[in-house]
């Protein structure tokens, strides 16, 4: 049991590391692609990411790297469309809102996820976990939120983006556990539907946001090279996203997402010479404290739960192995007449 627990922890650490490394890498590549090379079509690019992910997994399947396990078609279609719509709404939210309000939208995903899991999944979050999440959100807010400009369309888009993102991430976790499918199997089944939604809607969304046509864009060799690099990294991003949510929880994945935000801010300052203030540094430090507290409380509570489960299992085994008398009753200290 200890060995299984150790292997699980190593698997979780590996998934977290892969998610952070790939996400930070793709942010840097996409920032260079969009800001420096003038390719602003984020939603269409995401559809290409998903298509390349599906093709890569299909090749891996043919090479027997994993076994395909079909999931109910209605579930997969709904799940894929929901995630595709979620990505589109997040991009629209960014386009119709200020950067500060968009960051507020991303921060709101954690408390909304906690609320949904509490109401519909009856999941309990301790006061320590809630406090650590509060500290984390305060830190990320200080580090990343600048201006807050509200408008009706942007607010509606943000609310829809929050709801679809939360539901999609909760389903990512629950589908894997209830249907006993791996992150790779679920991603392989759902990626084509996510890609289809974004492939159809992406050019329209991008034209709405940028006033440019993705098909009329001039694709230089360096732009094509960065698009290819972005798509290859996206395979790791998409895989690690499903892996982390499946092994941990949607809330933990969102906490990890804010760690990525802090790392991106740090890399942007050191590598790309983005403006950096004392406020950014203070916010990142507070966020790191919140992440540390969240990690500590999660580990402490998981260990406590494992100890309780092991103790309960041991007691049940002891009861099951109590000698039986001829009449079928267990020998009990409280019934001296049953003693031999």
N, C-alpha and C positions, 0 to 999 in steps of 0.2 A: 504493500500500500504506500509506503514511504517512497519507494522508487517511482511508482506511478505518479505521485504528487510532484516529485522532483522533475520528472520528464514533462509534466504539464506546465510547471513553472518555466522551464527552459523554452517550451514551445511558445508560451505567452510572451516571454522576453524577446524571443526571435521575431515574433510577429510584430511587436511594438517597434523594434529597431528597424525592421524592413519598412514599416509604414512611415516612420519619421524620415528615414534616409531617402526613400523614393519620393515622398511628398515634397520635401524641401528641395530636392533636385529638380522636380518638374516645375515648381514655382519659379525657380531661378531661370530655367530654360524658357518657360512660357513668358516670363517678364522680358527676357532678351528678345524673344520672337515678336511680342506685341509692341513693346516700347521702343526698342532699337531698330527692329527690322520692319516695322509698320504692318504687321499682320494682326488685326484686331478682332478676328472672328472666333471668339471663345467657344460659343455653343457648337458651331460646326466642327471645330477642332475636337471637342469632346466626343462628338459622334464618330469621328475617325479613331479616336482613342479606343472606344468600345468595339469598333469593328476589328481593329488590329488585335485587341484582347481576345475576342472570340476566335479569330483565325489562329492565333498562337495556341489557345487552349485546344482547338480542334486538332492541330498538329501534335500537341502533347498527348491527346487522347489516342490518336492513331499510333503513336509510339509507346502506348501503354504506360504512360506516366501516372495516369489515374483512370479509374473506372467510371464510366458514365452511369448515373442513376437517375432515370427519368422522374420528374416531379409532375404532379397534377397540372395539366396544361392551363386550366383557368387560373390557378394560383401563380404560375410562372408569368403568364401574360399580364395579369393585374400587377404583379410585383415589378416586372420590367417596365411597364408603362408608367407606374407610379414613380419609380426612380428617374426615368427619363424626364417626366414632367417636373420633378423636383429640381433637377439640374437646370432646366430651362427657366424655371421661376427664380432660382437664385441668381442667374445671370441677368434676368430682367430686373430683379430687385436692385442689383448693383447699378444697372443702367439708369433706373428712374429715381434712385436715391443718392444722397451724398455718401461719401466713403464712411463717415461717422455713423450714419443711420444703418448702413449695410453691416458694419461691425456690430452694432446693437442687435441686428437681426440674427447674426451668427451666435452672439452671446445668449440670446433668448432660447436657442435650441435646447440647451441643457435643462433649465427649469421646466420647460414645456415637456421634455422627454420624461423627467422625473414625475411630473403631474400625470401624464398618460399611463406610465407604468404603474403608478400607485392606484389609479382609478380602475383601469381595465385589467391589469395583470396582478393586482393585489400585492405588488412588490413593496417591501418595507425599506426605507432609507433611514439610517440612524441619524441622530442629531450631529454626531461627529462628521459624518459624510456630508451632510447638508452644510455644515459650517465650513468645511474645506472647499466645497464647491463655491460657496459665497466668496471666500477669500480669493480663489482663483479668478472668478468673474470680475471682481473688483480690480485685480491686478491687470488682467487683459484689457479691461475697459480703460484704465488709466494709460496703458501703454499704446493702445491702438485707436481709441476714439478721439477724433478731433472736432469736426463740426457736426451739428445735428440739425438737418433741414428736413422738415416734414412736408409731404404732399399726399393727397388722397390716393392717387393711383399707386404711388410708391409704397404707401402703407399697406394697401390691400395686397399688393404683390408680395410684400415681406411676410404678411400673415399667412398667405397661402404657401409660401416657400418654407416657412417654419413648420407648418402642419404636415406638408408632404414629406419633408426631410425627416422629421421625427418618426412618422408612421413607417416610412421606408426603412429606416435604420432599426426600428423595433422589429419589423417583419424579417429583416435580415438575420436577426438573432433567433427569433421564435421559429422561423421556417427550418433553419438548420437543426434546431434541437428537436422539434416535434416530428419532423419528417426524417430525421436521422440522415441528413445529407451533409457532405463536407462543403467548405467554402468554395472549393474549386468546382464541385458539381453544381452548386447553385449559381455561381457566376457564369459557368458555361451554358446553363439552361436559360438564364435571363438576359445575358448580354445582347443577343440579337434583337430582342424587343426594345431594350433601352436604346440601342444604336438606331433602330428604325424610327423611333419617336423623334430623336434628336436629328437624324439625317433629314427628315421631312421638315421639322420645325426650325432647325438650326439656321439655315440661310435666311428665313423670314425674321427670326429673332435678331440675328446679327445685323440685317439690313435696317431693322427698326432702331437698333441702338447706335449703329455706326454710320448710317446713310450711305453704305458702300455695298457693292455686290461681290460676294465671295468668289463667284465664278468669273468675274471680270478682273480679278486681282492678278497682277503680274508676279508670277512665281519664279524668282531667281534661284539659282542653284543653292545659295546659302539658306534661303528661306525654306526650300524643300528639305535640306539637310536638317534644319532645326525642327521642322514638322515631324520628320521621321524619328529624330531623337526623342521628341516629346511623346510620340506614340509608343515607342519602345519602353520608355520609363513608365508610361501610363499603365502598361500591362502589370508592372509590379505594384503600382498604386492601387489599381482596382482589385488585384488579388489580395494584397495586404489589408485593404479595407474590409472585405468580407471575412478574412481570416481573424482580424482583431475583434470585430463585432461578434463573430461566432464563438471565439474563445473567451471573451470577457463580457462586455455589455455595451449597449448604445451610449450610455453615459460615459463609460471609460473611453470610448472612441472619441467622444466630443472633447473630453479632457485632453486627450492626446492631440486633437486638432488644435487646441489652444497652445499646447507646447510647440507645435509646428509654427504657429503664428509668431511666437516669441523668437524662435530660431530664425525664421524668415526675416524678422526685423533686425536681428543681430547680423545675419549674413548680408542683408541689404546695406547695413552700415559699413561693414568691414570690406566686402567685396565690390559693391556697387556704389559706395560712398553716398548712400541716401542720408538725408538730414536726420540727426539723432539728438535728442534733448535729455535733460535730467529727468523729465517726466517719463520718457520712454524707459529709461534705466530703472527708475523706481517702480513703474508698473510691471516690468518684466521680473524684477526681484520678488515683488508681492505675489505674482502669478506662480513663480517657482516654489515659493513657500506653500501656496495653496495646493499645487500638484504634489509636493512632498507629503503634505498632510493627508491628501486623498489616497495616495499610494500606501502610506503607513496604516491608516484606518482600514482600508480595504484588506490589506494583508492580515492585519490583526483580527478582523472580523471573520475572514475566511478560515484562518487557522483555528479560531475559537469554534466555528461551525464544524470543521473537520474533526476536532477533538470530541465535540458533543456527539457527532454521528458515529465516531469510532466507539465511544463509550456506550452509546445506545445499542450498537451492533454487538458489542461484547456481552452486554447484559442479556440480550435476546438469545445469544448462543448458549450462555450459561443456563437459561431457563429451558431451552430446547434439549439440553443434555442431562437434565435432572432425571435420575432413575425412576422408572415406572414400577408400581406395585402390580400384583396379579389382577386387581380390579380395574387397572388402567389409570389410577390416580397417581400424581407425582408425589414423591416422598417430601413432606413439608415439616419443618421444625415446629410449626404451630399445631400439628396433629400428632401427638406422641403415640397414639394408638396405632399409627401407620408404621412406626419404626420397627425394624426387624431386630 
